[in-house]
Amino acid sequence: MAGSDALKKIGVILLADDADDIGKLDRIHHWQIGLFLYALGYMAECLEILKEVGEFASGLKE
């Protein structure tokens, strides 16, 4: 889960760095990349949980 935490922290930093540009659509801003990385961190965390559930379920099957 350390990787997903790191992604979320980087995302928060980038969100805060470019917060005044929210709403301008002329270029990709740090906040957009930050939001993407933050969401990616949560997705990685969810995938890790699903992996653990799958391993637990396969153990019950045996």
URJO-V69240 format. One record per residue. N is the residue number from 1. NEAR is the number of other C-alpha atoms within 8 Angstrom. Layout:
n=(N N)
near=(NEAR NEAR)
This chain:
n=(1 2 3 4 5 6 7 8 9 10 11 12 13 14 15 16 17 18 19 20 21 22 23 24 25 26 27 28 29 30 31 32 33 34 35 36 37 38 39 40 41 42 43 44 45 46 47 48 49 50 51 52 53 54 55 56 57 58 59 60 61 62)
near=(7 5 8 13 9 9 12 14 9 11 15 11 9 13 14 8 8 11 8 4 8 8 4 6 5 4 5 7 9 10 15 9 12 14 12 9 12 14 9 11 14 10 9 11 10 8 8 9 8 8 8 8 8 8 8 8 8 8 7 6 5 4)
